Amino acid sequence: MSAARRMIQEAAAFPDIVADPLDAAKAAAARYAVAHRVRAGQRIALGTGSTAAHAVRALAAQFPEGRFDCVASSEATARLARSLGLAVRAPEGGDRFDLMLDGADEVSPRLDLTKGGGGALFREKLLARRSRELVILVDPSKLVQSLGERHRIPLEVVPFARPFVEQEVASVHFRAHRRLTPDGRAYLTDNGNEILDLAPTVPLTEPAVAEQALRAIPGVVESGLFVGLAHLVVVGRPDGSVEARPRRPGPTDPSPA
């Protein structure tokens, strides 16, 4: 079967996602990743957000028998996966995953990431570090030259410490914005923590250094800077085409778990 005909058939299987061009691009990335990186029986970590939701749908469509061992990074993702017939369980101490499928808010040329727009950054980073391969799915709007260029960088913080953290981030060149719900209350993660969305006050030329500085502030649970963690970024486009960008290891990459 030709690639063009396969794309037409896949689009027909997802009629609700092709109206919006960027949504169609996310769906194309998700279908590619599931078709090329997933095998039945794998241990899979599921991310959070609209692109991760496309990955969950693609998993359920490609593997209707649902033979996976899945852990989700948010309650919302777990509910969606279960509704589509995928088994999702709570994490266990010895867990290691073959693959994690997730989206990102920004992707730099080195494949460093800004994540956490959906508020699940701590759980996402924990699962990413426990995964043999982190595959990130994005549309072209998420590609940037420098992290923090288009999207604020989330910081998950203990509620009691939030006023102190708000003040301290200025010393490492960030301006903090407290994330609120539409009705004006503090946004809370699934862990019961608050989110500060940070805007860099200087160009973020060394994200690994910035990540270390932010995590050193008392009260910070995790930052939305994912440095050296992505193994592959799949960029989907509205016409259904994709580009797979593998990571080239560098000196700041973390050691495997």
Sequence and secondary structure as in RCSB ss.txt:
>XXXX:A:sequence
MSAARRMIQEAAAFPDIVADPLDAAKAAAARYAVAHRVRAGQRIALGTGSTAAHAVRALAAQFPEGRFDCVASSE
ATARLARSLGLAVRAPEGGDRFDLMLDGADEVSPRLDLTKGGGGALFREKLLARRSRELVILVDPSKLVQSLGER
HRIPLEVVPFARPFVEQEVASVHFRAHRRLTPDGRAYLTDNGNEILDLAPTVPLTEPAVAEQALRAIPGVVESGL
FVGLAHLVVVGRPDGSVEARPRRPGPTDPSPA
>XXXX:A:secstr
  HHHHHHHHHHH TTSSSSHHHHHHHHHHHHHHHHH  TT EEEE  SHHHHHHHHHHHHH TT   EEEESSH
HHHHHHHHTT  B    TT  BSEEEE  SEE TT  EE  TTS HHHHHHHHHTBS EEEEE GGGB SSTTSS
S EEEEE GGGHHHHHHHGGGGTEEEEE B TTSSB B TTS EEEEEEESS  S HHHHHHHHHTSTTEEEESE
E S  SEEEEE TTS EEEEE    TT     
